[in-house]
Amino acid sequence: MQWVILQAREGVDDHQISIVLREAFGSPGEAQLVEKLQLCDCFIPELSLVAVRNNQIVGYLLLTTIRINPNQGDSVQSLALAPMAVLPAYQQKGIGSALVNAALIKAIALGYRSIIVLGHANYYSRFGFRPASQWKIRSPFPAPDEAFMAIELADGSLKKVAGIVEYSAPFFELE
Ligand SMILES: CC(C)(COP(=O)(O)OP(=O)(O)OC[C@H]1O[C@@H](n2cnc3c(N)ncnc32)[C@H](O)[C@@H]1OP(=O)(O)O)[C@@H](O)C(=O)NCCC(=O)NCCS
């Protein structure tokens, strides 16, 4: 099966992205989250990615900026990977993996140094994500240790970056 990973076109792809998120998650929360994140200072258009097959959006992944250890002088910028989704009929074909790999490459090219994700440990570990507790990085949300993960985009970039993650406001409004 052929598809391409592209930057989402602002205002043009929103409806199809919303359908992908609603169908994959089975509820409207993540689609509403993306609508809010698109209006946030944390939004980076280059890191809003779609998987396209035959002119149809079949997958979506968003990276937005967050800060780690916001109450300390050495607060560090990072990225949150959330949400990501593939239309149910197109899952298990490598599209999700292609989205994550493209996101990693783009984030590195833009100079970002780490990514945080709260998700399926068995899935994200294959891309190099490890429990964030390894760096003493903590979630502001209740989360199993193995599900709250981080990846360094440059060697040692999370060394000495301990603390709690500060997500942008829309994440706290997720239903
Ligand atoms: C998670 C998701 C984006 C993966 O997309 P995908 O295109 O199916 O992923 P890929 O084809 O690249 O990879 C499939 C692999 O992911 C694994 N996987 C899918 N969902 C998983 C889950 N919930 N937990 C653990 N592994 C999962 C599959 O078992 C498969 O493993 P295999 O390669 O060993 O067979 C997709 O299943 C989805 O949209 N799920 C619903 C929304 C969701 O849960 N998003 C992620 C929130 S953290």
The ligand as a Gaussian input file, in Angstrom:
#p B3LYP/6-31G(d) Opt

LIG

0 1
 C       -1.721000       3.449000      17.493000
 C       -1.939000       3.661000      15.991000
 C       -1.739000       5.121000      15.647000
 C       -0.913000       2.796000      15.258000
 O       -1.062000       3.049000      13.858000
 P       -0.759000       1.888000      12.791000
 O       -0.707000       2.517000      11.459000
 O       -1.714000       0.768000      12.997000
 O        0.687000       1.433000      13.253000
 P        1.730000       0.561000      12.468000
 O        1.068000      -0.183000      11.359000
 O        2.898000       1.390000      12.146000
 O        2.174000      -0.435000      13.593000
 C        1.314000      -1.454000      13.989000
 C        1.856000      -2.035000      15.272000
 O        1.399000      -1.222000      16.345000
 C        0.882000      -2.038000      17.348000
 N       -0.183000      -1.346000      18.069000
 C       -1.274000      -0.764000      17.560000
 N       -2.033000      -0.321000      18.572000
 C       -1.380000      -0.607000      19.712000
 C       -1.679000      -0.419000      21.090000
 N       -2.815000       0.144000      21.494000
 N       -0.766000      -0.826000      21.997000
 C        0.371000      -1.426000      21.618000
 N        0.686000      -1.665000      20.326000
 C       -0.202000      -1.254000      19.402000
 C        0.328000      -3.227000      16.588000
 O        0.217000      -4.350000      17.438000
 C        1.386000      -3.443000      15.515000
 O        2.456000      -4.183000      16.049000
 P        3.357000      -5.146000      15.130000
 O        4.068000      -4.256000      14.160000
 O        4.286000      -5.793000      16.109000
 O        2.385000      -6.070000      14.487000
 C       -3.346000       3.184000      15.562000
 O       -3.528000       1.872000      15.988000
 C       -4.470000       4.055000      16.113000
 O       -4.868000       5.044000      15.493000
 N       -5.026000       3.651000      17.257000
 C       -6.161000       4.371000      17.841000
 C       -5.726000       5.710000      18.396000
 C       -4.561000       5.575000      19.368000
 O       -4.555000       4.716000      20.251000
 N       -3.549000       6.461000      19.180000
 C       -2.337000       6.429000      19.949000
 C       -2.527000       7.030000      21.275000
 S       -1.030000       6.826000      22.236000

